[in-house]
Amino acid sequence: MAIFKKTTKEAKAPKVAKVKKEGSPLGERVNAIVRPHITEKAAILAEKGTYVFEVAQNTNKIEIAKAIQALYNVTPARVNIINLPDTRVFVRNRKGVKSGLRKALVTLKKGDKIEIL
């Protein structure tokens, strides 16, 4: 029964260097922004120069700022992040969980605009 016998370490094959795949010229930064968060409150903030986006859970402010600059060709003056927790819901006699999300409030310089719709 060779399955259960301990074997000596075999010689490992040499490691091959990883080659970068040719992808989007924007790189991984595009995946930072999921979608614009369109609500009444977001529309009021957009008039004042602050835009709201849903972003990926693992991104930080610097990555979000670079993604906005790459996608919309505007430079953000400030980026704030809000983490909304999961909420419990009760619909049709069933308990459930509505997943939370991560929002980014992106403030632009005066004169800069983003066309979302």
N, CA and C of each residue as an Amber inpcrd file, in Angstrom:
protein
   351
   0.8230000  -1.1710000   0.0000000   0.0000000   0.0000000   0.0000000
   0.8780000   1.2480000   0.0000000   1.1650000   1.7130000  -1.1450000
   2.0410000   2.8700000  -1.2930000   1.3460000   4.1740000  -0.9280000
   0.0500000   4.1310000  -0.7660000  -0.6920000   5.3540000  -0.4740000
  -0.3330000   5.8920000   0.9030000  -0.1350000   4.9910000   1.8690000
   0.0570000   5.4170000   3.2420000   1.5130000   5.5500000   3.6420000
   2.4360000   5.1800000   2.7900000   3.8530000   5.2650000   3.1270000
   4.3330000   6.7010000   2.9820000   5.2380000   7.0730000   3.8720000
   5.8540000   8.3870000   3.7680000   6.9350000   8.3180000   2.6970000
   6.9350000   9.3120000   1.8420000   7.9300000   9.3370000   0.7800000
   8.8920000  10.4750000   1.0370000  10.0520000  10.3570000   0.5020000
  11.0210000  11.4460000   0.6320000  10.6320000  12.5740000  -0.2970000
  11.1110000  13.7610000   0.0330000  10.7750000  14.9180000  -0.7930000
  11.3940000  14.7590000  -2.1700000  10.5560000  14.9310000  -3.1490000
  11.0200000  14.8130000  -4.5220000  11.5730000  16.1550000  -4.9820000
  12.3980000  16.1130000  -5.9670000  12.9850000  17.3530000  -6.4890000
  11.8750000  18.1930000  -7.1200000  11.7850000  19.4440000  -6.6850000
  10.7450000  20.3230000  -7.1940000  11.1820000  20.9360000  -8.5160000
  10.2180000  21.1620000  -9.3570000  10.4960000  21.8080000 -10.6370000
  10.8490000  23.2670000 -10.3720000  11.7330000  23.8390000 -11.1760000
  12.0840000  25.2530000 -10.9710000  10.8750000  26.1480000 -11.2050000
  10.7980000  27.2280000 -10.4290000   9.6740000  28.1410000 -10.5510000
   9.7990000  28.9650000 -11.8270000   8.6760000  29.1660000 -12.4500000
   8.6250000  29.9460000 -13.6760000   8.1470000  31.3470000 -13.3200000
   8.8010000  32.3380000 -13.8590000   8.4190000  33.7220000 -13.5820000
   7.0390000  33.9970000 -14.1710000   6.2140000  34.7310000 -13.3980000
   4.8710000  35.0580000 -13.8660000   4.9450000  36.1860000 -14.8830000
   4.1470000  36.0470000 -15.9040000   4.1010000  37.0560000 -16.9580000
   2.7970000  37.8350000 -16.7900000   2.8970000  39.1520000 -16.8330000
   1.6970000  39.9650000 -16.7190000   0.8590000  39.8080000 -17.9740000
  -0.4370000  39.6510000 -17.7450000  -1.3490000  39.5310000 -18.8670000
  -1.7060000  40.9150000 -19.3670000  -1.8340000  41.0360000 -20.6440000
  -2.2490000  42.3040000 -21.2330000  -3.7350000  42.4640000 -20.9950000
  -4.0940000  43.3990000 -20.1570000  -5.4980000  43.6170000 -19.8390000
  -5.8880000  45.0400000 -20.1420000  -6.7490000  45.5360000 -19.3310000
  -7.2250000  46.9000000 -19.4800000  -6.0940000  47.8760000 -19.1880000
  -5.9780000  48.9680000 -19.9410000  -4.9270000  49.9370000 -19.6520000
  -5.1410000  50.6270000 -18.3040000  -6.3630000  50.5390000 -17.7770000
  -6.6350000  51.1290000 -16.4750000  -6.2230000  50.2020000 -15.3430000
  -5.9620000  48.9320000 -15.6490000  -5.5050000  47.9900000 -14.6470000
  -6.6220000  47.5510000 -13.7180000  -6.2470000  47.2080000 -12.5110000
  -7.1950000  46.7090000 -11.5220000  -8.0260000  47.8240000 -10.9050000
  -7.6670000  49.0670000 -11.1450000  -8.3740000  50.1870000 -10.5240000
  -9.8330000  50.2620000 -10.9540000 -10.1550000  49.7340000 -12.1180000
 -11.5250000  49.7890000 -12.6110000 -12.4450000  48.9730000 -11.7110000
 -11.9420000  47.9010000 -11.1340000 -12.7600000  47.0420000 -10.2880000
 -13.0530000  47.6630000  -8.9320000 -12.4200000  48.7800000  -8.6040000
 -12.6480000  49.4210000  -7.3130000 -14.0650000  49.9830000  -7.2340000
 -14.5750000  50.5030000  -8.3270000 -15.8900000  51.1190000  -8.3300000
 -16.9030000  50.1390000  -8.9010000 -17.9420000  49.8460000  -8.1200000
 -18.9630000  48.8940000  -8.5530000 -19.9950000  49.5990000  -9.4260000
 -20.6000000  50.6920000  -8.8900000 -21.6170000  51.4350000  -9.6410000
 -21.8670000  52.7520000  -8.9420000 -22.4340000  53.7120000  -9.6400000
 -22.8690000  54.9380000  -8.9590000 -24.0650000  54.6410000  -8.0670000
 -24.1260000  55.2650000  -6.9240000 -25.2350000  55.0790000  -5.9820000
 -26.2150000  56.2200000  -6.2250000 -27.3400000  55.9010000  -6.8780000
 -28.2840000  56.9270000  -7.3160000 -29.4900000  56.9390000  -6.3860000
 -29.5940000  57.9920000  -5.5880000 -30.7260000  58.2100000  -4.7050000
 -31.0410000  59.7030000  -4.7150000 -32.1090000  60.0880000  -4.0150000
 -32.4340000  61.5080000  -3.9300000 -31.3410000  62.2720000  -3.2020000
 -30.8490000  61.6940000  -2.1270000 -29.8060000  62.3490000  -1.3550000
 -28.5210000  62.4790000  -2.1720000 -28.2000000  61.4490000  -2.9590000
 -27.0100000  61.5000000  -3.8080000 -27.1650000  62.5700000  -4.8850000
 -28.3860000  62.7780000  -5.3890000 -28.6210000  63.8030000  -6.3970000
 -28.4310000  65.1980000  -5.8030000 -28.8660000  65.3900000  -4.5610000
 -28.6770000  66.6780000  -3.8920000 -27.1920000  66.9380000  -3.6560000
 -26.4580000  65.8890000  -3.2480000 -25.0170000  66.0370000  -3.0390000
 -24.2860000  66.3050000  -4.3520000 -24.7710000  65.7050000  -5.4530000
 -24.1200000  65.8950000  -6.7570000 -24.2050000  67.3500000  -7.1980000
 -25.2850000  68.0480000  -6.8330000 -25.3960000  69.4600000  -7.1690000
 -24.3350000  70.2860000  -6.4460000 -23.8960000  69.7990000  -5.2780000
 -22.8860000  70.5000000  -4.5020000 -21.4610000  70.0570000  -4.8380000
 -21.3270000  69.0860000  -5.7290000 -19.9950000  68.6540000  -6.1620000
 -19.4940000  67.3910000  -5.4960000 -20.3610000  66.6720000  -4.7730000
 -19.9830000  65.4110000  -4.1300000 -20.7860000  64.2820000  -4.7680000
 -20.0930000  63.2810000  -5.2580000 -20.7300000  62.1600000  -5.9500000
 -20.5900000  60.8980000  -5.1080000 -21.6120000  60.0300000  -5.1530000
 -21.6520000  58.8290000  -4.3250000 -21.5220000  57.6070000  -5.2240000
 -20.6130000  56.6870000  -4.8450000 -20.3840000  55.4530000  -5.6000000
 -20.3800000  54.2850000  -4.6360000 -20.8800000  53.1330000  -5.1110000
 -20.6980000  51.8820000  -4.3820000 -19.3460000  51.3290000  -4.8100000
 -18.5410000  50.9160000  -3.8320000 -17.1890000  50.4480000  -4.1290000
 -16.9800000  49.0520000  -3.5640000 -15.9260000  48.3910000  -4.0180000
 -15.5970000  47.0490000  -3.5480000 -15.1560000  47.1070000  -2.0840000
 -15.3410000  46.0050000  -1.3770000 -15.0530000  45.9620000   0.0580000
 -13.5680000  46.1160000   0.3790000 -12.6980000  45.7160000  -0.5220000
 -11.2730000  45.6870000  -0.2070000 -10.4940000  46.8830000  -0.7480000
 -11.1610000  47.9530000  -1.1230000 -10.4570000  49.0990000  -1.6740000
 -10.2390000  50.1710000  -0.6160000  -9.2490000  51.0110000  -0.8590000
  -8.9950000  52.1220000   0.0460000  -9.2080000  53.4350000  -0.6930000
  -9.0070000  54.5450000   0.0020000  -9.3030000  55.8540000  -0.5690000
  -8.4100000  56.1810000  -1.7590000  -7.1590000  55.7760000  -1.6950000
  -6.2210000  56.0720000  -2.7800000  -6.6260000  55.3350000  -4.0530000
  -6.9910000  54.0600000  -3.9300000  -7.4150000  53.2900000  -5.0940000
  -8.6950000  53.8590000  -5.6980000  -9.6150000  54.3050000  -4.8430000
 -10.8620000  54.8870000  -5.3340000 -10.5810000  56.1830000  -6.0840000
  -9.6990000  57.0200000  -5.5520000  -9.3530000  58.2780000  -6.2100000
  -8.7030000  58.0320000  -7.5670000  -7.8270000  57.0360000  -7.6500000
  -7.1840000  56.7180000  -8.9280000  -8.1920000  56.1670000  -9.9370000
  -9.1600000  55.3800000  -9.4620000 -10.1870000  54.8310000 -10.3500000
 -11.0830000  55.9380000 -10.8990000 -11.4600000  56.8960000 -10.0540000
 -12.2800000  58.0260000 -10.5090000 -11.5150000  58.8350000 -11.5430000
 -10.2440000  59.0450000 -11.2880000  -9.4250000  59.8140000 -12.2300000
  -9.2930000  59.0810000 -13.5610000  -9.1570000  57.7580000 -13.5140000
  -9.0050000  56.9840000 -14.7420000 -10.3110000  56.8890000 -15.5270000
 -11.4390000  56.7310000 -14.8330000 -12.7140000  56.5390000 -15.5210000
 -13.3440000  57.8360000 -16.0050000 -13.2920000  58.8810000 -15.1790000
 -14.0280000  60.1040000 -15.4870000 -13.1370000  61.3000000 -15.8340000
 -11.8230000  61.1450000 -15.7900000 -10.8590000  62.2020000 -16.1370000
 -11.0450000  63.4640000 -15.2940000 -11.3280000  63.2880000 -14.0150000
 -11.3990000  64.3940000 -13.0590000 -10.5720000  64.0150000 -11.8350000
 -10.0250000  65.0040000 -11.1530000  -9.2080000  64.7450000  -9.9780000
 -10.0330000  64.9820000  -8.7190000 -10.2240000  63.9750000  -7.8930000
 -10.9880000  64.1580000  -6.6550000 -10.2090000  64.9970000  -5.6440000
 -10.9070000  65.9080000  -4.9840000 -10.2820000  66.6950000  -3.9270000
 -10.2850000  65.9260000  -2.6140000 -11.3380000  65.1130000  -2.4010000
 -11.4560000  64.3750000  -1.1500000 -12.2860000  63.1200000  -1.3880000
 -11.9510000  62.0460000  -0.6730000 -12.7110000  60.7950000  -0.7390000
 -13.0260000  60.3530000   0.6830000 -14.3050000  60.1720000   0.9840000
 -14.7430000  59.6330000   2.2730000 -15.4170000  58.2930000   2.0300000
 -15.2560000  57.3690000   2.9840000 -15.7980000  56.0210000   2.8350000
 -16.7790000  55.7400000   3.9690000 -17.9090000  55.1050000   3.6270000
 -18.9200000  54.7140000   4.6030000 -19.1650000  53.2120000   4.4380000
 -19.0720000  52.4770000   5.5440000 -19.3890000  51.0540000   5.5460000
 -20.7710000  50.8690000   6.1600000 -21.7320000  50.3920000   5.3700000
 -23.0670000  50.1250000   5.8740000 -23.1570000  48.6460000   6.2610000
 -23.6020000  48.3320000   7.4830000 -23.6440000  46.9420000   7.9280000
 -24.8190000  46.1830000   7.3180000 -24.7760000  44.8560000   7.4540000
 -25.9060000  44.0230000   7.0530000 -27.1090000  44.3740000   7.9290000
 -28.3090000  44.3200000   7.3480000 -29.5080000  44.6190000   8.1280000
 -30.4380000  43.4160000   8.0930000 -31.1030000  43.1710000   9.2120000
 -32.0660000  42.0740000   9.2910000 -33.4010000  42.5490000   8.7460000
 -34.0280000  41.7170000   7.9440000 -35.3120000  42.0600000   7.3510000
 -36.2990000  40.9320000   7.6210000 -37.5780000  41.2600000   7.5710000
 -38.6500000  40.2930000   7.7770000 -39.6620000  40.5020000   6.6640000
 -39.7020000  39.5780000   5.7010000 -40.5800000  39.7060000   4.5460000
 -41.3580000  38.4090000   4.3780000 -42.6710000  38.5170000   4.3310000
 -43.5530000  37.3700000   4.0830000 -43.2830000  36.2140000   5.0430000
 -43.2630000  36.5330000   6.3230000 -43.0530000  35.5500000   7.3800000
 -41.7180000  34.8210000   7.2860000 -40.7460000  35.4350000   6.7010000
 -39.4120000  34.8410000   6.6260000 -38.3930000  35.8660000   7.0910000
 -37.4630000  35.3960000   7.8800000 -36.3820000  36.2630000   8.3210000
 -35.2600000  36.1690000   7.3070000 -34.5780000  37.2720000   7.1160000
 -33.4820000  37.2820000   6.1740000 -32.4940000  38.3790000   6.5040000
 -31.4900000  38.4890000   5.6640000 -30.4530000  39.4940000   5.8410000
 -30.2610000  40.2240000   4.5230000 -30.3100000  41.5340000   4.5870000
 -30.0200000  42.3630000   3.4270000 -28.5500000  42.7580000   3.5230000
 -27.7800000  42.4060000   2.5180000 -26.3410000  42.6140000   2.6110000
 -26.0040000  44.0950000   2.6560000 -24.9790000  44.4080000   3.4190000
 -24.5140000  45.7860000   3.5320000 -23.6630000  46.1490000   2.3260000
 -23.2090000  47.3780000   2.3030000 -22.3770000  47.8100000   1.1940000
 -21.3930000  48.8610000   1.6650000 -20.4890000  49.2120000   0.8050000
 -19.4640000  50.2040000   1.0890000 -19.6250000  51.3260000   0.0860000
 -19.7910000  52.5460000   0.5940000 -20.0020000  53.6930000  -0.2840000
 -18.8060000  54.6320000  -0.1870000 -18.5440000  55.3120000  -1.2880000
 -17.4970000  56.3320000  -1.3090000 -18.1320000  57.6540000  -1.7020000
 -17.8750000  58.6830000  -0.9050000 -18.3130000  60.0370000  -1.2240000
 -17.1110000  60.7650000  -1.8260000 -17.1940000  61.0780000  -3.1020000
 -16.0820000  61.6880000  -3.8270000 -16.3980000  63.1570000  -4.0550000
 -15.5830000  64.0280000  -3.4740000 -15.7520000  65.4660000  -3.6380000
 -14.7670000  65.9470000  -4.6840000 -15.2810000  66.6980000  -5.6610000
 -14.4440000  67.2110000  -6.7400000 -14.1220000  68.6860000  -6.5260000
 -13.1280000  69.1640000  -7.2680000 -12.8010000  70.5770000  -7.2370000
 -13.9260000  71.3740000  -7.8830000 -14.0130000  72.6540000  -7.5490000
 -15.0530000  73.4850000  -8.1480000 -14.8510000  73.5520000  -9.6570000
 -15.9360000  73.4120000 -10.3740000 -15.8790000  73.4490000 -11.8210000
 -15.8560000  72.0760000 -12.4740000 -15.4170000  71.0440000 -11.7430000
 -15.3840000  69.6850000 -12.2830000 -16.7480000  69.0430000 -12.0920000
 -17.1660000  68.2430000 -13.0900000 -18.4450000  67.5510000 -13.0320000
 -18.2700000  66.1390000 -13.5790000 -19.1390000  65.2420000 -13.1090000
 -19.1940000  63.8700000 -13.6190000 -20.5950000  63.6630000 -14.1850000
 -20.6750000  63.1850000 -15.4110000 -21.9610000  62.8670000 -16.0270000
 -22.2460000  61.4000000 -15.7570000 -23.1850000  61.1360000 -14.8490000
 -23.5120000  59.7540000 -14.4800000 -24.6060000  59.2100000 -15.3810000
 -25.6510000  59.9880000 -15.6100000 -26.7480000  59.5330000 -16.4520000
 -26.7570000  60.2440000 -17.7830000
